[in-house]
Amino acid sequence: MECKHCGIKMDNPILFYDHEDKCLDEQRINGLIKNEGGGQPPVDYNSMTVDQLKELCKSNNLEGYTALNKDDLIKFVQENIK
């Protein structure tokens, strides 16, 4: 995955989204972009692989996701991770 703010590439989704959040905050602090929506941008789970979605579930200590296909995993993540 590639950060849309600075172009850095990362394979680990947890590290990637943490980096992207920090990168976005840094750009806001430096006045390069404005936070018009007031919150974090939505995560595009469709761009993630099944393995990345499962790693995200695992890192959030969720259960009952291992047998799900990608569409069901996306729905599961959206319902269980806020």
Rosetta blueprint (number, residue, H / E / L):
1 M L
2 E E
3 C L
4 K L
5 H L
6 C L
7 G L
8 I L
9 K E
10 M L
11 D L
12 N L
13 P H
14 I H
15 L H
16 F H
17 Y H
18 D H
19 H H
20 E H
21 D H
22 K H
23 C H
24 L H
25 D H
26 E H
27 Q H
28 R H
29 I H
30 N L
31 G L
32 L L
33 I L
34 K L
35 N L
36 E L
37 G L
38 G L
39 G L
40 Q L
41 P L
42 P L
43 V L
44 D L
45 Y H
46 N H
47 S H
48 M L
49 T L
50 V H
51 D H
52 Q H
53 L H
54 K H
55 E H
56 L H
57 C H
58 K H
59 S H
60 N L
61 N L
62 L L
63 E L
64 G L
65 Y L
66 T L
67 A L
68 L L
69 N L
70 K H
71 D H
72 D H
73 L H
74 I H
75 K H
76 F H
77 V H
78 Q H
79 E H
80 N H
81 I L
82 K L
